[in-house]
C-alpha cells in the first residue's frame, strides 16, 4: 500500500467524514460514489493500519475535497490510474509523445500513473480539468540505476507539452520503493546544487539529502545535468 493507491469502498464499509460543514447533498454524494464504484485515494496515514482515504467532488461549480476515516481496512486496493488510459483525453498533438514517454520509461523499468484533476475527471466524468489544470504524474522507478535517465525523459516531455499545448506537468517520482519526491523539485535541486528535497512516505514528510536519497556519487549528478541539457537542446 502506498500514497496515491486507489481504494474501492463497498456499500457495507463504515466510515466517518472528516470534513466539517459540508452541504448535505455533498455528504450524500459519497454514498453515490461508492455505489458507482468510483475510487478513493490513499493519503498520508497516522497509523500502520489504512484508515484514511480522500477524494474530490464537484457540485454547483464548487470543488470539495473529501476526507474519510475508515472503521476497518478496505477490501479492494489497486495501483493508481495508468497514464496510458488517459491518452485519449489528452490534446491530440501530444498523444503520440505521451505514449512514447510511457514506452521509454517502461524500458527504463519505471511505470507511469496519473492522479489529480485528469484522473478525477476520468473516474467521475465531472469537469475537473480546466485550462489551468496540471497533468499530475506519479513515476514509480523500479531500478535505482535508471533514475537519472527517467528524470531526463520526464523533463524533456515536460518542456514539449508546455511548448506545444501549454500543458504543465507536475507530480512525483517514487524511489527506493516507498519515497515520493516532486520530480520538478528534485530536478531543480540537482541543477541548482541544492542538497536536500522534501520526501513523502505513507506516514511521514521529511527533508532528506539527495545523495542519500538517490545513492548518487558527485560525478553522477554532473552526468545528469549534462544529459538534461542535451535532451532539452534536441
N, C-alpha and C positions, 0 to 999 in steps of 0.2 A: 504494500500500500504506500502511495506517495501523494504529495500535493498534485493537484490537477486531475487525479484519477476520477472516474465517473462512478457515481453511486445511483443505482436504480432502486428506489424505495418501493415497498409493497403496501397495498392498502391497509394491511394489518400492522404495519410498523408504527410504533408510538413515537411521538416527537413533541418538542416544545419550541415555539418560535421565540428567538432571542430578541427580535426587533420590538420596540415599543411603539405604540400609537399608529399601527398600520390600519388603513381602511379595511373594513370588514370584507369587502369584495376581494381584496388582495390576499387576506388570510384564507378565504375560501378557495382562492385560485391555487393554493398549494396542493390541496386535495385533487384538483383537476389535473395538475401536473403529474402527480403520482399515477392517477388513473390513465393518463395519456402516455405513460412510460417515458416521460422526459427526465433526463438525468440531473442529479445534483452533483456538486463538485466537492472533493475532499479539500478542506482548508487546513490551516495550522491547528494542531491538536494540543490540548493541555494534559492529556493522559495517554497512556500506552494503548488504551482501547479506543478505537474510532468512535467518536461521539459527536463530531461537528461536521456539518456539510453546509453548503451555501448554493444559492442560485440567484438569478435576476429575473425580474418580471416587468413588463410594460403594460400600463393601464392608463387610459385617458391622457396619453402623451407624457406620462411620468414614468421614470425608471425607478424600480425599487430593488434594493439589494436585500435578499432574504437569508437569514442565518438560522439553521435548525440545530437543536441539540437532540440527539437520538437517545432513546431509552435503552436500546440494545444494539449491538453491531449489526450492520446491514448484511443481507444475504448475497446481494449481487454488486460486485465492484469490478470495473473494467478499466482498461487504459483510456487515456483521453482520445478525443476525436482525431483520427489520422488526417494530416494536412491534405493528403491526396483526395479525400472526399469533398474538400472544399473547392477544388479546382474549377468545377463548372460554375460556381458562383463568383469567381474572381474575374476581373476585367480580361477580355479575350486576348489583349495584347501581351499579357504576362502568363497566360495559362501554360504555354509550351515551356517557358523558362522555369515555372514553378515545378512542373513535372521533372525537368532536367535537374533541378536542385534536389528534389527528393531522391532521384536515382543516384546522383553524385554522393549524397550523404549516406545512402544505403550502402554504396560501395566502400564508404569510409567507416562502416559499422556504426552508423548513427540513424536513429529514427526520428521523424518529424511529426509533431502533433500540433493541433490548434486549440486555442481556448479564447476566452474573451468574447467580444461582440460578434465576430463572424461565427464562432461555434454556437453561441446562444441563438443566433438567428437560424442557423442550420437545424437545431433541435426543436425550436418553438414556432418558426415562421413569423415571429414578431419582428418589427422593424428596428433591430438593434444597430444595424450598420448604417452609418451616416458618412457624409463626405469627410468628417473629422476622425473617423474610426481608424485605429491602427490594426494591422494584422498581427495578432499575438501568436507567437510560435514557441513551442517547447521542443528543444533539441536534446534527445537522450543519447549521450555518447557511450558506446559500449567498449571502445578501445581507447584508452587514455593516450596512447601513442599517436592517435589521429586527431586530437583536439585542435591543433593548430590548423590543419587542413580544413576541418569543419568550420572553424571561425572565419577563415579566408573565404570559403564558399558562401557563407551566410552574409558576410559583409559585402561581397560583390553583388549578390542578389538584392540586398537591401538598397544599394545605390541604383540598381537597374529599375526596381519597382518604383522608387521615388521619382526617378527621372522620366520614366515612361508614362505613368498614370497618377503620380502624386500620392502613391500609397506608402505610408510609413510602416516600417517593420519594427516590432518590439517583441520582447519575450525573454526567455531564459534558456540557458544551456545547463543540463544536468550532468555532473561529473562525479566520478567515484561511486556511482550507483544511487546516490541519495542527496547530493548537494546541488542546489539550484542557485544560479547566479545570472543576473541580467547580462545577456551577451553584449549589449551596447555598452554597459558599464565596464565589462571585462575588456572589451576591445579598446575602449578609451583609456583604461588604466594601463594596458600593455604599451600602447603607442605614446603615452604621456609620462611613462615611468612613475606611475602611481603604484605603491607597493601592496595596497590592500583593496579588497572589494567586499561588499555585503553578500553574505551567503545565507540562504534559507534552507532549512530542512523541514521535515514534517512537524518538528517540535520546537525548533529554535530559529532565531535570527542572530547572526554574529558577524563581526568583522574578521576577515582572515587574510593572511598574506598570500599573494598569488603563487609564489614559488612553492609553498606548502600545498596549496590547493591543487595545482596542476603537476607538481613534481618536476618543474622545468629547471634546467640549468640556465645561467645568464645568456649563453650563446643561443639557446633555443628561442628566447624572446626576440633577439635580434633577427633570427631567421624568419620568425613570424612577421615582423614588421616589414622586412624586405619582400616577402611573399605577398603580403597585403598590398603593398604599393604596386607591385607588378599586376595583380589582379584588377586593381582599380584603373590602371592605365589601359589594360586590354578592354 
